[in-house]
Structure formats: structure tokens, C-alpha cells
Amino acid sequence: MKHHEYHLLNPSPWPLSISCSILIFMLGLTTTLHKWQFGKATLIVGLMLLATVLYFWWKDVIKEGTVDKAHTDPVRRGFKIGMAVLIISEIMFFVAFFWSFFRAWLDPVYVFADLSPIKRLAWPPEGIVAPDPWSIPFMNTLILLLSGTTINTSHHYLLKNEQKSMIKMLGITILLGMLFVAVQGIEYYEAKFSLKEAGEHLIYSSNFYMMTGFHCVHVIVGIIFLIVCWFRAKRAHFTSQHHVCFEFAAWYWHFVDVVWILLFIFLYWLSI
């Protein structure tokens, strides 16, 4: 019997398992992009292993909190510090992407011939048809802003122990996130440029797809996070005093919202 409030973890196979599954997934992704034989099969196996390990790992963590009552106040404080550090590390990813973007936009490189500058590049480069910020990007901005209000409303209902209303608003948030991803896919489909651009066009397209694509991946991760919370809420795992998982999902979703607003302002609107 322990005489403290801290959680001492039992030996777990999941850290090593997740490392192996991510390695297989990345090998599959790389070989698929290079159109190697067995690339797609490796990618599918990696995805299945990754999903399986995450399912059982999350199941163990949920059991620790709901059955073992291991998530005491000191443990939850440690979780919050860890989640804050995770979000800060994700912010630094986007700082690097925005650094590249501002460098290309505010101080465009020169076109050289025989080591002599010929002209200064425009932004966007000539021949690039930039997306209209007030069409699909503006629609996605409204969708994410609305999802931010629904997740806050869901949290409000949770604090009042109104479980049905909380689950309803959480479900609406998930649907709005899925709608965002679908609309982003439509934007990519209708875009007049691709990652296969050459020369100065590649500078614009690579920055555009890296920033928006990486953000879209974060939205998908956030949706998965919210779906896990939705299933847990259906099983009455959350109370007004204990809902650290839901709180982290809300933090992450607001982080995604803020990054998109910055993308809309600078990448879509002011730089065209």
C-alpha cells in the first residue's frame, strides 16, 4: 500500500510498441511516395499497428484514472505541465514555418544568372494564382471559430454537470472539425498550383502546403482527441471536478484555432 498521492507507473509495453509502429508507418509512407513495391501494404500495416497500440495504451490510461483512481491532484498538475510543454513544442514547429514564410514574403530572393541578380521576385511569384482569402479560407475560418465556441459551451455544460448538453455540443464540435478538413480538401483540389512547381513557384507552393497541411494534420489529431472524449463522456467518465482529458482536448483545439487565424491573416489575406 502506497502512502503518497503520486502515480508510479507499472512496466508497460506501449512505449516500445508505439516506436516500432511509427517506424513501420513512416517506412510505408516513404516507400509509397517513392512508388516502391509493398509500399502501400507497409503503410496500411503501420496504420493498423499504430491504431491498435494507441487504443490499448489509451485504454490503460483511462483505467488508471477511472478504476485505479491514480490521477490525483498532484498527478493532474503534472499532466497539465506536460500538456503545456507539448503545445509549446508544437508552437515552435509553426514558428519555424512562419519564419520561412515571412522570409520569402517580406524579403524575396533574387533571380540570378551568371552570379548576377537579374530581378527581385514578386510575392506571390508571377504565374501563381493565390487562393481568394474571402472564399474557401474565410469559410474555414468561420467553421473553426464556431467550433471554438461550441467546445467552450460544452465545457460550460460539463462544469454544470449537464452531461447530455455537454455531449451534444462536443459532437457538434467534432462535426465542425470534420467539415473543416473536408473544405480544406476541396481547396487543395481546386488550387491552381501544386508541390510539383519549379523555380520561384516552388518557394510559394512549398510554404503554402507545408503550413496549411501541417495545420490540417493537427486538426485531424484534435478531432481524434475530441472523439475519445465523446466516447468517454457517453460512459460518464467526466465530472465537473475531474475532466482533465476534456480540458486538454479543449486546450489543443483552441491552439489549432489560433494557428489558423494567423494563417488566414498572413498567408491568405495580407500577403497576396
C-alpha positions, -999 to 999 in steps of 0.1 A, spaced: 0 0 0 14 34 -10 13 63 13 16 92 -12 -6 107 -39 18 102 -68 14 76 -95 42 51 -100 38 35 -135 38 -2 -139 61 -17 -167 43 -11 -200 49 -25 -235 33 5 -252 62 30 -254 84 5 -273 53 -7 -293 44 28 -304 80 35 -315 80 3 -337 46 11 -352 56 47 -360 88 34 -377 68 9 -398 43 37 -407 70 61 -418 87 34 -438 54 27 -455 47 64 -462 82 70 -476 81 39 -499 46 47 -510 56 82 -520 85 67 -540 61 41 -555 81 12 -542 67 -23 -542 49 -32 -510 49 5 -500 11 7 -497 10 -26 -478 36 -14 -454 17 18 -449 -15 0 -441 2 -23 -417 18 7 -400 -15 25 -396 -32 -6 -382 -4 -12 -357 -4 25 -347 -42 25 -342 -40 -7 -322 -13 4 -299 -30 38 -293 -62 20 -285 -47 -2 -258 -25 25 -244 -54 49 -241 -74 21 -225 -48 16 -198 -46 53 -191 -83 56 -188 -84 27 -165 -57 43 -143 -79 74 -139 -114 58 -136 -108 24 -119 -75 28 -101 -81 64 -91 -45 71 -98 -50 106 -113 -48 125 -80 -44 163 -78 -5 162 -79 -7 138 -109 -32 161 -127 -9 191 -121 19 171 -137 -3 163 -167 -11 199 -172 25 209 -172 32 181 -197 4 192 -220 15 228 -218 50 218 -228 36 197 -257 16 227 -270 47 249 -267 67 225 -287 40 224 -314 40 262 -314 78 261 -322 71 240 -353 48 267 -366 73 294 -356 98 277 -380 72 276 -408 61 312 -403 98 322 -402 103 306 -437 71 322 -449 79 358 -437 115 354 -451 100 346 -486 73 372 -484 90 402 -469 125 398 -483 121 377 -516 152 362 -530 167 374 -563 167 356 -596 204 351 -605 221 345 -639 259 342 -641 261 351 -604 245 384 -611 210 394 -598 185 400 -627 154 409 -608 137 407 -574 109 382 -571 74 394 -566 51 378 -539 33 357 -548 56 349 -577 44 357 -612 23 329 -626 10 318 -592 -28 322 -587 -31 326 -549 -63 314 -533 -90 340 -527 -90 346 -490 -127 355 -489 -139 323 -504 -129 288 -490 -103 301 -465 -128 325 -450 -154 298 -448 -129 276 -429 -121 304 -406 -158 308 -397 -161 270 -392 -131 269 -368 -143 300 -349 -177 284 -345 -161 252 -333 -142 272 -307 -175 285 -293 -191 250 -292 -162 234 -273 -164 263 -248 -201 257 -245 -195 220 -240 -171 228 -212 -196 251 -196 -222 224 -196 -197 200 -181 -189 223 -152 -227 224 -145 -229 186 -147 -253 188 -177 -240 157 -194 -265 154 -223 -259 191 -234 -222 186 -230 -221 156 -252 -243 173 -278 -221 203 -281 -190 182 -281 -204 162 -310 -211 194 -329 -175 204 -324 -164 171 -339 -186 176 -369 -173 211 -375 -138 198 -373 -146 172 -400 -162 198 -421 -131 219 -419 -109 190 -431 -134 184 -460 -134 220 -471 -96 221 -469 -95 191 -492 -117 210 -517 -93 239 -515 -64 217 -524 -84 201 -552 -92 235 -567 -58 250 -562 -40 263 -593 -6 252 -581 9 221 -565 40 209 -547 54 199 -582 60 235 -591 95 245 -601 117 276 -596 103 305 -577 69 289 -578 82 262 -555 90 287 -529 54 298 -526 38 263 -530 61 246 -505 54 272 -479 17 271 -485 12 234 -484 36 229 -455 18 254 -433 -17 245 -442 -11 208 -445 7 206 -411 -22 226 -396 -47 202 -412 -28 173 -396 -32 190 -362 -69 194 -368 -72 157 -375 -53 149 -343 -76 173 -325 -107 155 -339 -94 121 -327 -88 137 -293 -124 150 -292 -138 117 -304 -121 99 -275 -136 125 -251 -170 120 -267 -170 82 -261 -157 88 -226 -184 113 -219 -210 88 -231 -197 65 -204 -199 92 -177 -161 94 -172 -161 131 -167 -174 152 -138 -173 189 -130 -143 183 -108 -124 156 -128 -122 161 -166 -85 166 -173 -88 147 -207 -116 170 -219 -97 201 -207 -66 191 -227 -87 184 -258 -101 220 -254 -66 234 -250 -54 217 -281 -85 227 -301 -80 264 -292 -43 261 -302 -55 249 -336 -79 278 -338 -53 304 -331 -28 290 -356 -55 290 -383 -64 327 -376 -27 336 -380 -26 316 -413 -56 333 -426 -44 368 -418 -8 365 -431 -8 336 -456 -41 341 -473 -50 378 -467 -22 403 -462 5 386 -484 -15 384 -517 
